[in-house]
Amino acid sequence: MSTSSQVSAVLAQGGDIPAPHIEYGQIAPMLLVFGAAILGVLVEAFVGRRRRWATQVPIAFLGLAAAFAWTIVLGWRENPHHVAAEGAIGVDGPTLFLQGTILVLALVSLLLIAERGNGRAGAVEGHFAAQASALPGSEAEQRTTEAGVTQTEVFPLMMFAVGGMIMFPAANDLLTMFVALEVLSLPLYLLCGLARRRRLLSQEAAVKYFLLGAFSSAFFLYGVALLYGYAGSVRLSDISAQIAKDAGNETLLLAGVALLSVGLLFKLGGVPFHMWKPDVYQGAPTPITALMASCTVVAAFGAIVRVYYVAFETLEWDWQPFMWGVAILTMVVGSIIAITQTDIKRMLAYSSIAHAGFLLLGVIAASPNGLSSTLFYLLAYGFASVGAFAVVTMVRDAGGEAGHLSRWAGLGKRSPVVAGVFAFFLLAFAGIPLTSGFTGKFAVFKAAVEEGATPLVVVAVIASAVAAFFYVRVIVVMFFSEPDPDGPVVVAGPATAVAVAVGVTATVVLGVLPQPILDLAGQATTDMFVR
């Protein structure tokens, strides 16, 4: 019996309404992250400017680390297969795996966000504008920059975004999912416009992201309304039960599924809802791009698989053809358009779009193997993405990061270690054996073949071969071109170096010894999602 039915029964008998019972231990990871975000806001209000940075970084780090530790405790010591917070949050194996992935990737991204540089010529002077409210090129911006002012609001904004990310795949009803979507999106809209260099490009990216994100949220909410009209409930299990009865208005159902899918696929960056991604990835501060490329993708996929595996499970024959089309378009468009890109961040953005198509194969498989392979792929791709964008922050010239591909010419001769690390990440994206990318793709393709999606896997293999071209092109430019005498320099702060080392280590381990994580993902999907 649902909570509303219990309340109605109590009122009919003339009794008192029972106090809501919330299992705080089950939602502790979210509470810890949001608590750290609120504490960060209080620091901004009451701590002096000179001490804020030294206070905000430990708060953010401890909040994420404590939430990750608690997620591990829930996975190993509890029975992770029940609902919490009056049925609004689902606590199960896939959700805990996704939340743990988001938290550990957020910790690595935090290293990039917290990097302040070392004052050397060409060094990272900090990734964020000294004063976000100052117009680009204005006297106010120049004064704050010369005064060494640092933007510390990014830390509570990041924590609010991460809190929304770990709530998004755990939402057990569509209204909670919408709230999580807005909580993760609104801080990212702001963070995308805070780049220190190329301020106008950064602000343009933030405005595009905000406007298109608002449209997608409207589609999502309209879909929620239609599904409520169909099922009389926004809870995923109730929608599934109503579909099984086949007693509602099918027009409301299919229209609701379509509109809801638009909102989810936009956040993922699936074609044809991908146009925001290259512009935002290019204009946003690179640490924020790394956060979005890893954590936001994980959260979006978590929400998609929960909605399609729980609410629309019995509607599989209706949504799978649509998802086939989206997956094919996403793989092909992402791989082909990436070839034409001359900006490193835009190329990685289209690479992210192509990988979203590969990941959709796991959703289409609609099986425990499909889900577990998707979980592994998300973890592997997240580490490689953070590491790749960390390397991008290290290659700098007088105007900031050297984004144009031509500026990377001869980097292998100038800085062979950095070029070699970036080449390794590119090979992982391409799916070369002994990297995490190969293991992730193989697992997803295998799960899709087992469920009869062999033609889709053929398209994915061809798209992977096309994608390998532009990855190899970057490697050729770095190692087989002569360096420009006035070319960029490589500057690595200690936090960035640690982030790169973590990315390399994870990519190697998940490629050479993937079985423990594959087993963990398989164990997490044993009982699938709670209802």
Order of alpha helices (4+ residues) and beta strands (2+ residues): alpha-alpha-alpha-beta-beta-alpha-alpha-alpha-alpha-alpha-alpha-alpha-alpha-alpha-alpha-alpha-alpha-alpha-beta-beta-alpha-alpha-alpha-alpha-beta-alpha-alpha
